[in-house]
Amino acid sequence: MPKISVVVVCYNHERYILDCLRSIAAQNYPSLEVICVDDGSTDNSTQIARSFSEIDLQVFSKQNGGPSDAINYGLERASGDICVLTSADDILLPGSLEERAHLLDHSEADIVCGLAQWIGADGQKLKPSDHPDLFPPFQMSSVDLFRKLYLKGNFICAPSIAMHLTTFKEIGEFDRDFFQLQDYDYWMRATCLGKTFHCIDSPVVGYRWHDKNLSTSNSDRAEIETTQVLEQVISAASSDFLSEVLFGNDHAYFALELTQYELGALLMMTHENQKVSEKGRDRIAEVLSSNARHDAFKQSILVYKS
């Protein structure tokens, strides 16, 4: 079996970290490396992790730098063939590691994820009516996945992710500028490189829903980061990729007509996020002010709208 490195990111999770570590130990996976990165906790998380003896556990304590910095810190120290990311307030469900490792080694997927079983602060399973429906099952091409992520928002459960360490190195580090939407940015950057996802149509992790969930605790920051991610990720996509996202089967023709900057502007303009759409329109206005690009861009807009 391939060696798996599980990177556990922890920040003030003293109430939950034992549940997380016990769920990893219960996997009974034969070739396992577990790296716990404490991102400057002010509670007893680090002491609890260091006292855990059921598995061989590497515990690192660092100054607080945010989740991206902690993830990157752990992955830099990983030596496994496959890396699995999780948070210290979540748990792995039985057989989760083996199932994801098998799919990575016996399918064409570059990244494997799965559904979430929602649990409360007390660890009890939540009813569907007690939590938002954020992580639906999916199977689609990298182009279709990028399109849906870009236009509809994030729907991939971060602690369910597994990928080869070489894939992480190809995509690059998680962006340290993002504290809430670093995973959303990462998934789209992965699809821009043509990386394919396989979503297991059953829960592989217990996703804990509590009042300190970072992804929901600061809506103002999330709104700011959403705009930043949607604008920034355009630069990670090639002209051909953006053309296929926008024009589907006709993308080869339009790739010859429009530049990467112009294609990105057109995609931004179609977004329902007002700030992103406005920036797209500003870029289009800038392009249309140039006679050299006016005709090609205007024709593509007319065809796209039709």
Protein Blocks (a to p, Z undefined) as FASTA:
>chain_A
ZZdddddddehilkmmmmmmmmmmmnopabdcdddddehiablklmmmmmpckbccdddd
dddebjklmmmmmmmmpcbfbdcdddfkbccdehklmmmmmmmmmccbfbdcdddddddf
kopacdfklpccfbccddddfklmmmmmmmnopabdfklgccdfklmmmnopcdfkbmkl
mmmmmmmmmmmnopacdddfbdfbdcdddfklfklmmmklmmmmmmmmmmmmmmmpcfkl
mmmmmnommlmmmmmmpcfklmmmmmmmmpmblklmmmmmmmmmmmmmpmklmmmmmmmm
mmmmZZ
